Amino acid sequence: MASFKQLKLFVDKELDHCLQNVVRPFTEHVYFPETSIDPLGIEKHHHDIQLENLSISDTLACRTCQIQFNDRTEQILHFKSDWHRFNLKRKLRNQPPFSSEKFEDMEKDISSISGSNSSSSESSDNEGSLNISLDGSYNTCARNNPKIILTINDGRHLSLYRCLLHGKKNFPQESQELILTTQKLPLYIHWCIVMAAGGHFAIAIFERDKIIQHKTFHKYIIRAKQGTAQTAHDQKTGGKARSAGANLRRQNMLHLKQKIQELFITWKNEIQQCSLIFVRAPSFNQQLLFSDKNPPLSTNDPRIRSIPFATLRPTFNEVKRVYDQLTKMELYPQDYQFQQIEQEKVSTTRIKLPTPIAKKTAVDSSSDSEDNSVDNEIKQSSVQQTPKKQPTIVTTTNDRKILPVEDLSTFNELFTACRLNDIQRFDDLIARLRAIKFINKSPSIIDILNYQTAGSLDTLLHIASERGHLKIIQRLLHEGANPALSNQRGKYPYNLCKNKETKDVFRLYRHDHPDKYDYILGQVAPSVSMDDLERQRTTERERRRQTKKRRTDKQRSDQDRQLREQEEEQQRIAFLALSDAEKRTLAVHVNFETNKPDELHLGRCWQCAKKISDEPFTYFDYKFCSTACLKTHRTKSKTTATNA
């Protein structure tokens, strides 16, 4: 089958000729998806998955990037890295992860993910050419089937982004209107791309394939380790945060809005000439462009279009990449079978099962054989990609054991006792079951304790664990309640524990009875002895006691400091109320009491009554803490003498 040819708007003359000869859409107002996904097939596949071999890993690793770590600190630093976040986005698009070497090479070609890497000055002439090598994964992330297939008069087909033809509010009602817009596309030579996210802002104006104006800047407005802007946090909490960082972020948000508004006012004439304006401003960032009384952009402007694929942080290189991606179009031959390709992709998605995450050694060995070309990897990604992870239903209703009516009544009483934490009632019911166990051939106690309720498939151990009834859990485990049974949501009793004390019951029982249940399948944490647990609790109590002691000492020292400040203020006020003669008498009296008449007694300042800690400033018998007080006192003395 013949392959398609990729052309670029304003560069390839063949593309302009094709646009002028468009006759009809390939399928009336239907968009051809770049990546076909069969949600029914994925859902059916996940219904059949059984997590029998699921266990808690004893090693520190990242399943997304397929690497292992030596300690917890190294793992935390990796989760905060740009490499890990980039692989998470690839995982959401059902694509294989990038190795660290490959990510570093790609990061050098595209741009820094951490911030703006270009100056805000105007571009030179040699920046007009936009020949950037891209990762095709940005195309496969498009939402809502962003491309449309058009048929040319010679039978060939042309694929382009629908945002080039119309926006979300001005959808064409007839095919002829769509064709006319397509034919006028080469006349739209002025484009504007605006991007704002996370305090980063980037804008560029293009004339054909040349850059006329561009600007990038960044402000600190994102709360550390939270991932949300301070403005969005204030809207939820009412602006309760009053820290220095919160005030700084609020001030930076105002500065960012002001800079954007001033920029749009300065570039008003250039932006008015633009035929298309592409905007990427997720969530709260839209208020930077569309809010306030005089917003930079209007939501009713028919030129405004959304960027139909995923983007990185707004930088100058990223804006150029977006423009390069929007102007790329695919020309398909006449005999190209779109439906057949779509069916092949669907069948591949259904048959391909999710492969387990390989160990670090396997990743290292396979990374040596990877192709350095990003384009070759993207072409093979349709075969290697795994279905997107969905919520898994582990147990089906066909696996449930049905109890007789009389035993079901007993189970309901046990169920009520577990919910209400009625230990006495629970013990009475267990004793009655033991008594009638040998009389008839009713199910054993274990079958009743492990019975799964209809719908939720919860057992008695699920109920007790979720409510934190410690003694009930101990009795259930002792009587034979299996912790390796999951409910409808795939949760085990240990997963539903709300606090550490409840989890410690399972860990202690695992230490005392290591072979009674399949604790690994039940995802129970490693066992712990009572002595170790007591040592941990003692250490925790000591830590809390020390924390409380430090808090109490701090409060006591603060109270003492406040008392000293109050006493000093009272003494200062009393000293200010004395006359100069009384101050001299007080100074002589203090010198006499200290038995040091030859040394200068510092005392207090005769003007402001503050204690003098260094050599005072003096004239005659007066003493001052600073020259300002000395000058004020001399001026006051002269005024008093003049009035007298």
C-alpha positions in Angstrom: 0.0 0.0 0.0 1.3 3.4 -0.9 2.3 5.7 2.0 1.4 9.3 2.5 3.6 12.4 1.9 4.0 15.2 4.4 3.9 18.8 3.2 4.3 22.1 4.9 2.0 25.2 4.4 3.6 28.3 2.9 6.7 26.3 2.0 5.6 23.5 -0.5 3.9 24.9 -3.6 2.3 21.5 -4.2 0.3 22.0 -1.0 -1.1 25.3 -2.1 -2.3 23.7 -5.4 -3.9 20.8 -3.5 -5.8 23.2 -1.2 -7.2 25.1 -4.2 -8.5 21.8 -5.7 -10.3 20.4 -2.7 -13.8 19.2 -3.8 -15.4 17.5 -0.7 -14.6 16.0 2.7 -13.6 12.4 2.6 -16.5 11.7 5.0 -19.0 14.5 5.6 -17.8 16.3 8.7 -16.1 13.2 10.1 -12.7 13.5 11.6 -10.2 10.8 11.1 -8.5 9.8 14.4 -4.7 9.5 14.5 -4.7 6.8 17.2 -7.6 4.3 17.2 -8.6 3.1 20.6 -11.2 0.4 21.3 -12.6 1.1 24.8 -14.9 -1.9 24.7 -12.0 -4.2 24.0 -9.9 -2.7 26.7 -12.7 -2.9 29.2 -13.4 -6.6 28.3 -9.7 -7.3 28.6 -9.5 -5.8 32.1 -12.5 -7.7 33.2 -10.6 -10.9 32.5 -7.4 -9.9 34.4 -6.8 -11.9 37.6 -4.3 -10.4 40.0 -3.3 -13.7 41.4 0.5 -13.0 41.3 0.2 -9.4 42.5 2.6 -8.7 45.4 4.2 -5.8 47.2 7.7 -5.1 45.8 10.6 -5.3 48.2 12.7 -3.0 46.0 12.5 0.8 45.2 11.7 1.2 41.6 9.8 3.3 39.1 7.5 1.2 36.9 7.0 4.1 34.5 10.7 4.7 33.7 11.7 1.1 34.4 14.6 1.8 36.7 15.5 0.9 40.3 17.0 3.0 43.1 19.4 2.4 46.0 17.5 4.5 48.6 14.3 6.4 49.2 16.0 9.8 48.6 17.0 8.9 45.1 13.5 7.7 44.3 11.9 11.0 45.5 14.3 13.0 43.4 13.5 10.9 40.3 9.7 11.4 40.8 10.3 15.2 40.7 12.4 15.1 37.6 11.4 16.2 34.1 12.3 12.8 32.7 9.7 11.0 34.9 7.0 13.6 34.2 7.6 13.2 30.4 7.4 9.4 30.6 4.1 9.7 32.6 2.6 11.6 29.7 3.9 9.0 27.2 2.3 6.3 29.4 -1.0 8.0 29.2 -0.7 8.0 25.4 0.0 4.2 25.4 3.6 4.8 24.3 6.9 3.2 25.6 9.1 5.2 27.9 12.2 7.1 26.9 15.6 6.2 28.4 17.5 8.9 30.2 20.0 9.2 27.4 17.3 9.5 24.8 15.4 12.1 26.9 18.5 14.2 27.3 19.1 14.2 23.5 15.5 15.1 22.8 15.5 17.8 25.5 18.4 19.5 23.7 16.6 19.5 20.4 13.1 20.7 21.6 13.6 23.0 24.6 14.1 23.0 28.3 11.0 21.6 30.1 11.9 23.6 33.3 11.4 27.1 31.9 12.0 29.7 29.3 15.3 29.3 27.5 15.2 32.2 25.1 15.6 35.9 25.4 12.7 38.3 25.1 14.3 40.3 22.4 13.1 40.3 18.9 14.2 37.5 16.6 16.9 38.0 14.0 16.6 37.1 10.3 18.2 33.7 10.7 15.5 32.6 13.1 12.9 32.7 10.4 13.4 29.1 9.2 11.6 26.6 11.4 13.3 23.3 10.7 12.8 21.5 14.1 13.1 17.7 14.6 10.1 16.6 16.6 8.8 13.7 18.5 5.7 12.4 16.8 4.1 11.6 20.2 2.7 15.1 20.3 0.5 14.2 17.3 -0.9 11.0 18.8 -2.0 12.9 22.0 -4.7 14.9 20.0 -8.1 15.0 21.6 -11.5 14.7 20.0 -10.1 13.5 16.7 -8.5 16.9 15.7 -7.9 16.1 12.0 -10.1 16.1 9.0 -9.7 14.3 5.7 -10.5 16.2 2.5 -10.6 14.8 -1.1 -8.9 16.6 -4.0 -10.3 16.6 -7.6 -7.7 14.0 -8.7 -8.8 11.5 -6.1 -6.0 12.0 -3.5 -6.8 12.9 0.1 -5.4 15.7 2.3 -5.3 15.6 6.1 -5.0 18.8 8.2 -6.0 20.1 11.6 -9.6 21.2 11.8 -8.7 24.2 13.9 -7.2 25.8 10.8 -10.6 25.8 9.2 -13.0 26.7 12.0 -13.2 27.1 15.8 -15.5 25.4 18.3 -18.2 28.1 17.9 -18.2 28.7 14.2 -18.6 25.1 12.9 -19.5 25.1 9.2 -23.0 23.9 8.4 -22.4 22.9 4.8 -19.6 21.2 2.9 -19.2 24.1 0.5 -18.5 26.5 3.3 -15.8 24.1 4.6 -14.3 23.9 1.1 -14.2 27.7 0.6 -12.4 28.1 4.0 -9.9 25.5 2.9 -9.2 27.3 -0.4 -8.6 30.6 1.5 -6.1 29.0 3.9 -3.0 30.0 1.9 -4.2 33.6 2.1 -4.0 33.6 6.0 -0.4 34.5 6.2 -0.4 36.2 9.6 -0.7 33.8 12.6 -0.4 34.4 16.3 0.4 31.7 18.9 -0.2 32.5 22.6 0.7 30.1 25.4 0.4 30.6 29.1 0.9 27.9 31.8 2.3 27.8 35.3 3.5 31.4 35.4 5.2 31.0 32.0 4.0 33.1 29.0 5.1 32.9 25.4 3.8 34.7 22.3 4.9 34.9 18.7 3.5 36.4 15.5 4.3 34.6 12.2 4.1 35.9 8.6 4.1 32.7 6.4 7.2 30.8 7.7 8.9 33.9 9.2 8.8 35.2 12.8 7.9 38.9 13.1 7.6 39.3 16.9 8.1 37.1 19.9 8.2 37.5 23.6 8.6 35.1 26.6 8.7 35.8 30.4 8.0 33.9 33.6 6.8 34.8 37.1 6.8 32.7 40.3 3.1 32.0 41.0 3.0 28.2 41.6 3.0 26.8 45.1 6.0 24.5 45.8 5.2 20.8 45.9 1.5 21.5 45.3 1.3 22.1 41.5 -1.4 24.7 41.7 -1.3 28.5 41.4 -1.7 30.7 44.4 -4.8 32.3 42.8 -6.5 28.9 42.4 -5.7 28.0 45.9 -7.1 31.2 47.2 -10.4 30.6 45.4 -10.8 27.3 47.2 -9.7 28.4 50.7 -10.7 32.0 50.6 -7.2 33.3 50.7 -6.3 32.1 54.2 -2.6 31.7 53.5 -0.7 34.7 54.8 2.9 33.6 54.5 5.6 35.6 52.7 5.6 33.2 49.8 1.8 33.4 49.3 1.9 37.2 49.3 4.8 37.1 46.8 3.0 34.7 44.5 -0.2 36.9 44.6 1.9 40.0 43.8 3.6 38.2 40.9 0.3 37.2 39.5 -0.8 40.8 39.4 2.5 41.7 37.7 2.1 38.9 35.2 -1.4 40.1 34.2 -0.1 43.7 33.9 2.8 42.6 31.7 0.5 40.6 29.4 -1.9 43.5 29.1 0.8 46.0 28.3 2.3 43.6 25.7 -1.0 43.2 23.9 -1.5 46.9 23.9 1.9 47.4 22.4 1.3 44.7 19.8 -2.3 45.8 19.1 -1.7 46.6 15.4 0.2 43.4 14.7 -2.4 41.2 16.4 -5.2 42.8 14.5 -3.6 41.8 11.3 -3.5 38.1 12.3 -6.0 35.9 10.6 -5.7 33.0 13.1 -4.9 33.2 16.8 -4.0 29.9 18.5 -4.2 29.8 22.3 -3.1 27.3 24.9 -4.1 28.4 28.4 -5.2 25.5 30.6 -7.6 26.0 33.6 -6.9 29.1 35.6 -4.5 30.5 33.1 -7.4 31.6 30.9 -8.0 34.5 33.3 -4.7 36.0 32.2 -6.1 36.3 28.6 -9.9 36.4 28.8 -10.9 38.0 32.2 -10.9 41.5 33.8 -12.7 44.5 32.3 -10.4 44.9 29.3 -9.0 41.4 28.6 -6.2 41.0 26.1 -8.4 38.6 24.0 -12.1 38.1 23.6 -13.8 34.8 23.7 -16.1 35.9 20.9 -13.3 36.5 18.5 -13.7 34.0 15.6 -10.0 34.0 15.0 -9.2 32.3 18.3 -8.5 28.6 18.1 -7.3 26.0 20.6 -4.1 24.1 20.0 -5.3 20.5 19.3 -2.3 18.6 20.7 -0.3 18.4 23.9 2.4 21.0 24.5 5.3 21.5 26.9 5.9 24.6 29.0 5.6 27.9 27.1 9.0 28.7 25.6 10.1 30.3 22.4 11.2 26.9 21.0 7.9 25.4 22.0 6.0 28.1 20.2 8.0 27.4 17.1 7.3 23.7 17.4 3.6 24.3 17.7 3.6 26.4 14.6 5.6 23.8 12.7 3.2 21.1 13.8 0.1 23.1 12.8 1.4 23.9 9.3 2.2 20.2 8.5 -0.3 18.4 6.4 -0.4 14.8 5.0 -1.2 14.0 1.3 -2.5 10.5 0.8 -2.8 8.6 -2.5 -6.1 7.8 -4.1 -6.0 4.1 -3.2 -5.2 4.7 0.5 -7.5 2.5 2.7 -8.3 4.6 5.7 -10.9 2.2 7.1 -8.6 -0.8 6.7 -5.8 0.9 8.6 -8.2 1.8 11.4 -9.4 -1.8 11.7 -5.9 -3.1 11.8 -5.1 -0.7 14.7 -8.2 -1.8 16.6 -7.4 -5.5 16.2 -3.8 -4.8 17.3 -5.1 -3.1 20.4 -7.4 -6.0 21.3 -4.8 -8.7 20.8 -1.8 -7.0 22.4 -1.7 -7.7 26.1 0.1 -5.5 28.6 3.6 -6.7 29.1 5.1 -6.8 32.6 7.6 -4.1 33.6 11.1 -5.4 33.0 13.8 -5.1 35.5 16.6 -2.6 35.3 19.0 -5.0 33.8 16.6 -5.8 31.0 16.1 -2.1 30.3 19.8 -1.5 30.2 20.4 -4.3 27.8 17.6 -3.3 25.5 18.5 0.4 25.5 21.7 -0.4 23.7 19.8 -1.7 20.7 17.4 1.3 20.5 17.4 3.4 17.3 18.6 6.9 17.7 16.0 8.2 15.3 12.8 9.4 17.0 10.8 8.9 13.8 11.6 5.2 13.6 10.5 4.7 17.2 7.2 6.4 16.6 6.4 4.3 13.6 6.9 1.2 15.7 5.0 2.5 18.7 1.7 1.3 17.3 2.9 -2.3 17.7 4.7 -1.9 21.0 2.1 0.2 22.9 0.1 -1.3 25.7 -3.6 -0.5 26.5 -4.2 2.4 28.9 -4.7 1.2 32.5 -8.3 1.1 33.6 -9.9 0.2 36.9 -9.8 -3.6 37.2 -12.6 -5.8 38.4 -10.9 -8.8 39.9 -13.6 -11.1 41.2 -16.8 -12.0 39.4 -20.1 -13.1 40.8 -19.6 -16.6 39.4 -16.8 -17.2 42.0 -19.1 -16.5 45.0 -20.2 -19.4 47.1 -24.0 -19.4 47.8 -25.0 -20.1 51.4 -28.3 -21.8 52.5 -31.0 -19.6 53.9 -30.3 -20.5 57.6 -26.5 -19.9 57.2 -27.2 -16.7 55.3 -29.2 -15.5 58.3 -26.3 -16.3 60.6 -24.0 -14.4 58.3 -26.2 -11.3 58.5 -26.0 -11.4 62.3 -22.2 -11.7 62.1 -22.2 -8.8 59.6 -24.2 -6.6 62.0 -21.9 -7.6 64.9 -18.8 -6.6 62.9 -20.3 -3.3 61.8 -21.2 -2.4 65.4 -18.1 -3.8 67.0 -20.2 -6.1 69.2 -17.6 -8.6 70.4 -19.9 -10.4 72.8 -22.5 -11.0 70.1 -19.7 -12.1 67.7 -18.3 -14.7 70.2 -21.9 -16.0 70.9 -22.5 -16.6 67.2 -19.2 -18.3 66.7 -19.9 -20.6 69.7 -23.3 -21.4 68.3 -21.9 -22.2 64.9 -19.3 -24.6 66.5 -22.1 -26.4 68.4 -24.3 -27.0 65.3 -21.4 -27.7 63.0 -21.4 -31.4 63.8 -25.1 -31.9 63.9 -25.9 -31.2 60.3 -24.0 -30.9 57.1 -24.1 -27.1 56.9 -21.1 -25.2 55.5 -18.2 -24.8 57.9 -17.5 -21.7 59.9 -14.7 -20.7 57.4 -17.2 -20.7 54.5 -19.5 -18.4 56.4 -16.7 -16.0 57.5 -15.4 -15.8 54.0 -18.8 -15.3 52.3 -18.8 -12.3 49.9 -21.9 -10.1 49.9 -23.7 -9.5 46.7 -22.8 -6.5 44.7 -19.7 -5.2 46.7 -18.3 -8.7 47.4 -17.1 -7.5 50.8 -16.3 -10.1 53.5 -16.6 -9.6 57.2 -12.9 -8.8 57.3 -13.4 -6.0 54.8 -16.2 -4.5 57.1 -14.1 -4.7 60.3 -10.9 -3.4 58.6 -12.7 -0.4 57.1 -14.1 0.6 60.5 -10.9 -0.1 62.5 -12.4 -2.7 64.9 -9.2 -4.2 66.2 -10.5 -7.0 68.4 -13.0 -8.1 65.7 -10.2 -8.3 63.2 -8.1 -10.5 65.6 -11.0 -12.9 66.1 -11.8 -13.1 62.4 -8.2 -13.9 61.5 -8.1 -16.5 64.3 -11.3 -18.2 63.1 -10.2 -18.4 59.5 -11.3 -15.2 57.7 -9.0 -15.1 54.7 -7.3 -11.7 54.1 -6.4 -12.6 50.5 -10.0 -12.2 49.2 -10.7 -9.0 47.3 -13.9 -7.2 46.8 -15.6 -5.8 43.6 -13.1 -2.8 43.6 -10.1 -5.1 43.8 -9.4 -4.0 47.4 -8.1 -6.4 50.1 -9.0 -6.0 53.8 -5.5 -4.6 54.5 -6.0 -1.9 51.8 -9.1 -0.6 53.6 -7.3 0.0 57.0 -7.7 3.6 57.9 -4.9 3.9 60.5 -1.6 2.4 61.5 -3.1 0.5 64.5 -5.4 -1.5 62.3 -2.6 -2.4 60.0 -0.4 -3.5 62.9 -3.0 -6.1 63.8 -2.5 -7.8 60.4 1.3 -7.5 60.7 1.4 -9.0 64.2 -0.9 -11.9 63.1 1.4 -12.5 60.1 4.4 -12.8 62.5 2.6 -15.3 64.8 1.1 -17.3 61.9 3.4 -16.9 58.9 2.0 -19.9 56.9 -1.7 -19.7 57.6 -2.7 -17.3 54.8 -1.3 -16.0 51.5 -0.3 -12.6 52.9 1.6 -11.6 49.8 -1.6 -11.9 47.7 -3.5 -10.0 50.4 -0.9 -7.2 50.1 -0.2 -7.3 53.8 2.9 -5.4 54.8 5.9 -7.3 56.3 5.4 -8.9 59.6 6.5 -7.3 62.9 6.9 -8.8 66.4 5.4 -7.3 69.5 8.8 -6.3 70.8 9.7 -4.5 67.7 6.3 -2.8 67.7 6.7 -1.7 71.3 10.1 -0.3 70.5 8.6 1.6 67.6 5.8 2.9 69.7 8.2 3.9 72.5 10.3 5.8 70.0 7.2 7.5 68.7 6.0 8.4 72.1 9.5 9.8 73.0 9.5 11.8 69.8 6.1 13.3 70.6 7.1 14.0 74.2 10.2 15.9 73.0 8.1 17.8 70.5 5.6 18.7 73.2 8.5 19.7 75.6 10.0 22.0 73.0 6.6 23.6 72.3 6.1 24.1 76.0 9.6 25.6 76.5 9.0 27.9 73.6 5.7 29.1 75.0 7.3 29.6 78.5 10.2 31.6 77.0 7.7 33.7 75.0 5.8 34.5 78.1 8.9 35.4 80.0 10.0 37.6 77.1 6.6 39.4 77.1 6.8 40.0 80.9 10.3 41.5 80.5 9.2 43.7 77.7 6.2 44.9 79.7 8.4 45.6 82.7 10.9 47.5 80.6 8.2 49.6 79.0 6.8 50.5 82.5 10.3 51.5 83.7 10.9 53.6 80.5 7.6 55.4 81.0 8.4 56.1 84.6 11.9 57.4 83.7 10.4 59.8 81.0 8.1 61.3 83.6 11.2 62.4 85.8 12.6 65.9 85.5 16.3 66.5 84.6 17.1 67.2 88.3 15.5 63.9 89.4 17.4 62.1 86.6 20.7 63.5 87.9 19.8 62.5 91.5 18.9 59.0 90.3 22.1 58.6 88.4 24.2 59.7 91.5 22.2 57.3 93.7 22.8 54.4 91.3 26.6 55.1 91.1 26.7 55.3 94.9 25.0 51.9 95.2 27.3 50.2 92.7 30.4 51.5 94.6 32.0 52.5 91.2 31.9 56.4 91.3 34.8 56.7 88.9 33.1 54.8 86.2 30.5 56.3 84.0 27.1 54.9 84.8 25.3 54.3 81.4 21.7 54.0 82.7 19.0 55.2 80.3 18.8 57.8 77.6 17.6 61.1 79.0 15.4 61.7 75.9 13.8 58.3 74.9 14.5 56.4 78.2 16.0 53.4 76.4 18.8 51.5 78.1 22.2 52.6 76.9 24.3 49.5 76.1 27.4 51.3 74.7 29.3 54.5 75.4 26.7 57.3 75.6 26.6 60.6 73.8 26.8 63.3 76.4 26.8 67.0 77.0 27.1 68.4 80.5 25.6 65.7 82.7 23.1 64.4 80.1 23.5 61.0 78.5 21.9 59.8 75.3 21.7 56.7 73.2 22.2 58.4 69.9 23.0 61.7 68.4 19.4 62.1 67.3 18.2 62.1 70.9 21.0 64.5 71.8 20.0 66.9 69.1 16.3 66.7 70.1 17.1 67.3 73.8 19.3 70.3 73.0 16.6 71.8 70.8 14.1 71.2 73.5 16.3 72.8 76.1 16.9 75.9 74.0 13.2 76.3 73.4 12.4 76.0 77.1 15.1 78.6 78.0 13.8 81.0 75.3 10.2 80.7 76.6 11.4 81.3 80.2 
